[in-house]
Amino acid sequence: MPSETAAAIPGPRDATPHFFAPWQARAFALTVALSEAGHFAWTEWAEHLGARIGTATPVPDSATPGDHAEHYYLSWLAALEDLLRAKGLAEAALIRDLAETWQRAARATPHGTPIRFEAGL
Amino acid sequence: MPHDHHDHEDHSQLDDMTARVMALEKLMTDKGLVDPAALDAILDTYETRVGPRNGARVVARAWTDPAFAEALTHDATTAIHAMGFGGRQGEHLTAVFNKPGLHNLVVCTLCSCYPWSVLGLPPVWYKSMPYRARAVSEPRAVLAEFGLTLPEDTAVRVWDSTAEMRYIVIPQRPEGTDGWTAEQLEPLVSRDSMIGTALAGVPA
């Protein structure tokens, strides 16, 4: 039994997936690919990820495994942005602009059609 | 994720996280820092080709090959690498052996370091805040949530992984498996038994 103040561990006996959304998988792969290409060492990555996880807001007790995965990968994504910014590889404003362009491209794209970046320019 | 559908019924919507990841991916690709094909290859590797079966082969061999078990004790990185399971992040591996009176449990309190090369990607609970916080402070309560209650006189040793050092638990070989081959033993070795939140399975 968990002690009274302890949050339950999500899904200890379930075979839950690792990724709960495609963006989580892409963020993971992008990080591994950048490290393998030599743009940062895995230890540097772990420091940034640990810093983000250490300051993340607690997950509510009612959180599902999917909520936990999202919470974890939000820290992951923020850590990746931190590290790329620290390395001078990606400026925050530029990431924001590109993200907004993708959002515009999506809104301009009918359902079921691949989203092209150019559609948001 | 909330999706805003009210006036865009027939158009696509991207949630913020998806758009941020797509932005990063495009920027890194446009700068020539990564190859999109490399991303696909990485996902294919971790989603389909690397998984806890690699670790199960290591454990089953340790149970049946005393020289290998000895090598694993002294230098797990080299012994496991020689089986073709190399770490992509250049991390070192340590094998910690369960024995009568001693149970090992692995956690990464800082983030989520995990021996990917032998276990694949970690389960959600391994990365969750409750597990990271409680595995060290109350390992027995944590194990109970996994349905594992150890004898009172069994010590629980908790290993905290780092980016440089990761751990694989070598569970005890189940009773009633004398004379079994490594191939017969492999299915008894679950992912959780190599993290320490379960024991190796009982032969059917």
Boltz contact constraints between the chains, C-beta under 6 A:
constraints:
  - contact:
      token1: [A, 2]
      token2: [B, 141]
      max_distance: 6.0
  - contact:
      token1: [A, 3]
      token2: [B, 141]
      max_distance: 6.0
  - contact:
      token1: [A, 6]
      token2: [B, 134]
      max_distance: 6.0
  - contact:
      token1: [A, 7]
      token2: [B, 130]
      max_distance: 6.0
  - contact:
      token1: [A, 9]
      token2: [B, 125]
      max_distance: 6.0
  - contact:
      token1: [A, 9]
      token2: [B, 130]
      max_distance: 6.0
  - contact:
      token1: [A, 9]
      token2: [B, 131]
      max_distance: 6.0
  - contact:
      token1: [A, 9]
      token2: [B, 145]
      max_distance: 6.0
  - contact:
      token1: [A, 10]
      token2: [B, 124]
      max_distance: 6.0
  - contact:
      token1: [A, 10]
      token2: [B, 125]
      max_distance: 6.0
  - contact:
      token1: [A, 10]
      token2: [B, 128]
      max_distance: 6.0
  - contact:
      token1: [A, 11]
      token2: [B, 125]
      max_distance: 6.0
  - contact:
      token1: [A, 12]
      token2: [B, 125]
      max_distance: 6.0
  - contact:
      token1: [A, 12]
      token2: [B, 145]
      max_distance: 6.0
  - contact:
      token1: [A, 12]
      token2: [B, 146]
      max_distance: 6.0
  - contact:
      token1: [A, 16]
      token2: [B, 124]
      max_distance: 6.0
  - contact:
      token1: [A, 18]
      token2: [B, 121]
      max_distance: 6.0
  - contact:
      token1: [A, 23]
      token2: [B, 17]
      max_distance: 6.0
  - contact:
      token1: [A, 23]
      token2: [B, 18]
      max_distance: 6.0
  - contact:
      token1: [A, 23]
      token2: [B, 21]
      max_distance: 6.0
  - contact:
      token1: [A, 25]
      token2: [B, 43]
      max_distance: 6.0
  - contact:
      token1: [A, 26]
      token2: [B, 21]
      max_distance: 6.0
  - contact:
      token1: [A, 27]
      token2: [B, 21]
      max_distance: 6.0
  - contact:
      token1: [A, 29]
      token2: [B, 39]
      max_distance: 6.0
  - contact:
      token1: [A, 29]
      token2: [B, 42]
      max_distance: 6.0
  - contact:
      token1: [A, 29]
      token2: [B, 43]
      max_distance: 6.0
  - contact:
      token1: [A, 30]
      token2: [B, 25]
      max_distance: 6.0
  - contact:
      token1: [A, 32]
      token2: [B, 42]
      max_distance: 6.0
  - contact:
      token1: [A, 33]
      token2: [B, 34]
      max_distance: 6.0
  - contact:
      token1: [A, 33]
      token2: [B, 38]
      max_distance: 6.0
  - contact:
      token1: [A, 33]
      token2: [B, 39]
      max_distance: 6.0
  - contact:
      token1: [A, 33]
      token2: [B, 42]
      max_distance: 6.0
  - contact:
      token1: [A, 34]
      token2: [B, 34]
      max_distance: 6.0
  - contact:
      token1: [A, 37]
      token2: [B, 34]
      max_distance: 6.0
  - contact:
      token1: [A, 39]
      token2: [B, 33]
      max_distance: 6.0
  - contact:
      token1: [A, 42]
      token2: [B, 89]
      max_distance: 6.0
  - contact:
      token1: [A, 42]
      token2: [B, 163]
      max_distance: 6.0
  - contact:
      token1: [A, 43]
      token2: [B, 163]
      max_distance: 6.0
  - contact:
      token1: [A, 46]
      token2: [B, 111]
      max_distance: 6.0
  - contact:
      token1: [A, 46]
      token2: [B, 163]
      max_distance: 6.0
  - contact:
      token1: [A, 49]
      token2: [B, 111]
      max_distance: 6.0
  - contact:
      token1: [A, 50]
      token2: [B, 110]
      max_distance: 6.0
  - contact:
      token1: [A, 50]
      token2: [B, 111]
      max_distance: 6.0
  - contact:
      token1: [A, 53]
      token2: [B, 111]
      max_distance: 6.0
  - contact:
      token1: [A, 59]
      token2: [B, 129]
      max_distance: 6.0
  - contact:
      token1: [A, 65]
      token2: [B, 124]
      max_distance: 6.0
  - contact:
      token1: [A, 68]
      token2: [B, 124]
      max_distance: 6.0
  - contact:
      token1: [A, 68]
      token2: [B, 128]
      max_distance: 6.0
  - contact:
      token1: [A, 69]
      token2: [B, 124]
      max_distance: 6.0
  - contact:
      token1: [A, 72]
      token2: [B, 127]
      max_distance: 6.0
  - contact:
      token1: [A, 90]
      token2: [B, 27]
      max_distance: 6.0
  - contact:
      token1: [A, 95]
      token2: [B, 23]
      max_distance: 6.0
  - contact:
      token1: [A, 98]
      token2: [B, 23]
      max_distance: 6.0
  - contact:
      token1: [A, 98]
      token2: [B, 26]
      max_distance: 6.0
  - contact:
      token1: [A, 98]
      token2: [B, 27]
      max_distance: 6.0
  - contact:
      token1: [A, 99]
      token2: [B, 19]
      max_distance: 6.0
  - contact:
      token1: [A, 99]
      token2: [B, 20]
      max_distance: 6.0
  - contact:
      token1: [A, 99]
      token2: [B, 23]
      max_distance: 6.0
  - contact:
      token1: [A, 102]
      token2: [B, 14]
      max_distance: 6.0
  - contact:
      token1: [A, 102]
      token2: [B, 19]
      max_distance: 6.0
  - contact:
      token1: [A, 102]
      token2: [B, 22]
      max_distance: 6.0
  - contact:
      token1: [A, 103]
      token2: [B, 14]
      max_distance: 6.0
  - contact:
      token1: [A, 103]
      token2: [B, 19]
      max_distance: 6.0
  - contact:
      token1: [A, 106]
      token2: [B, 12]
      max_distance: 6.0
  - contact:
      token1: [A, 106]
      token2: [B, 13]
      max_distance: 6.0
  - contact:
      token1: [A, 106]
      token2: [B, 14]
      max_distance: 6.0
  - contact:
      token1: [A, 107]
      token2: [B, 11]
      max_distance: 6.0
  - contact:
      token1: [A, 109]
      token2: [B, 12]
      max_distance: 6.0
  - contact:
      token1: [A, 110]
      token2: [B, 10]
      max_distance: 6.0
  - contact:
      token1: [A, 111]
      token2: [B, 12]
      max_distance: 6.0
  - contact:
      token1: [A, 115]
      token2: [B, 12]
      max_distance: 6.0
